Every structure is written in structure tokens, then in C-alpha cells.
Amino acid sequence: MELMEPCLGPVTRAGCDSWCPNSRAGCWGCRGPADEPNMEQMKKIMEEYGFSEETILDRLECFGGFSSLMGKGNTK
């Protein structure tokens, strides 16, 4: 996030070898959410870096793996 790219790394399932961050880009969450993602904390940190709720939701919706968490109110 210090590169001003939204990053889902802290709430994403491992296993992709960090392709996005290693390419100096924010994680897109391609492997889906971790077993117990702390969505509230992730949203708080992204907002502290200046990302809008629209940007956060856009990133979460990209691969669809986070859609079930969004329905539970975990991103609001």
C-alpha cells in the first residue's frame, strides 16, 4: 500500500507466490479470502492510506472470492 496500490494480501489465501507484490503492484486476492480474514482491520488500514470505499469494494469484487464476506456486512 505504500506504493499507493490497494492490497488484499493480509486477508488473502496464500499460495500464489506473491506475484503482484513482487511486481510492485497491490495484491488482487486471486486465491480468495483467507480462512479468517479480518476485513474490518483491512478496510481501516486501506482508508488510512486514503483509499475510498468504492476502491476497496472494487478490489474485493475483482475475483469474486470475497463476495460472500461482503454480504455479511464485513466491509461496512
C-alpha positions as CSV (number, residue, x, y, z in Angstrom):
1,M,0.0,0.0,0.0
2,E,3.0,2.3,0.4
3,L,3.1,2.3,-3.4
4,M,-0.5,3.7,-3.3
5,E,-1.9,0.5,-4.7
6,P,-4.7,-1.2,-2.8
7,C,-3.5,-4.6,-1.4
8,L,-5.6,-7.6,-0.2
9,G,-2.5,-9.6,0.8
10,P,-3.3,-9.6,4.5
11,V,-6.8,-11.1,4.0
12,T,-6.0,-13.4,1.1
13,R,-5.3,-17.2,1.0
14,A,-1.6,-17.9,0.5
15,G,-0.2,-19.9,-2.5
16,C,0.3,-17.5,-5.4
17,D,4.0,-16.8,-4.7
18,S,3.2,-13.1,-4.2
19,W,3.2,-12.4,-8.0
20,C,1.5,-8.9,-7.7
21,P,3.6,-7.5,-4.8
22,N,6.8,-8.9,-6.4
23,S,5.8,-6.9,-9.5
24,R,5.4,-3.8,-7.3
25,A,1.6,-3.9,-7.5
26,G,-1.0,-4.4,-4.8
27,C,-2.4,-7.9,-4.2
28,W,-5.7,-8.6,-6.0
29,G,-6.7,-11.5,-3.9
30,C,-6.7,-14.0,-6.7
31,R,-6.7,-17.1,-4.4
32,G,-9.7,-15.9,-2.5
33,P,-10.1,-14.9,1.2
34,A,-8.0,-16.5,4.0
35,D,-9.9,-18.7,6.4
36,E,-10.5,-16.0,8.9
37,P,-9.8,-12.6,7.2
38,N,-10.0,-9.5,9.4
39,M,-12.0,-7.4,6.9
40,E,-12.7,-4.6,9.3
41,Q,-9.0,-4.0,10.0
42,M,-8.1,-4.3,6.3
43,K,-10.7,-1.7,5.5
44,K,-9.5,0.6,8.2
45,I,-5.9,0.4,7.0
46,M,-6.8,1.0,3.4
47,E,-8.9,4.0,4.4
48,E,-5.8,5.3,6.4
49,Y,-3.9,5.1,3.2
50,G,-6.6,7.2,1.5
51,F,-8.5,4.6,-0.5
52,S,-12.2,5.2,-0.9
53,E,-14.8,2.6,0.0
54,E,-15.5,2.4,-3.8
55,T,-11.9,1.5,-4.5
56,I,-11.9,-1.1,-1.7
57,L,-15.1,-2.7,-2.9
58,D,-13.8,-2.7,-6.5
59,R,-10.7,-4.6,-5.4
60,L,-12.7,-7.1,-3.3
61,E,-15.1,-7.8,-6.2
62,C,-12.5,-8.4,-8.8
63,F,-12.2,-12.2,-8.4
64,G,-15.5,-12.8,-6.6
65,G,-13.9,-14.8,-3.8
66,F,-14.7,-12.1,-1.3
67,S,-18.4,-11.6,-2.3
68,S,-19.7,-13.9,0.4
69,L,-17.9,-11.8,3.1
70,M,-19.3,-8.6,1.6
71,G,-22.8,-9.9,2.1
72,K,-22.2,-10.4,5.8
73,G,-21.5,-6.7,6.3
74,N,-17.9,-7.3,6.9
75,T,-16.7,-4.4,4.7
76,K,-19.0,-1.7,6.0
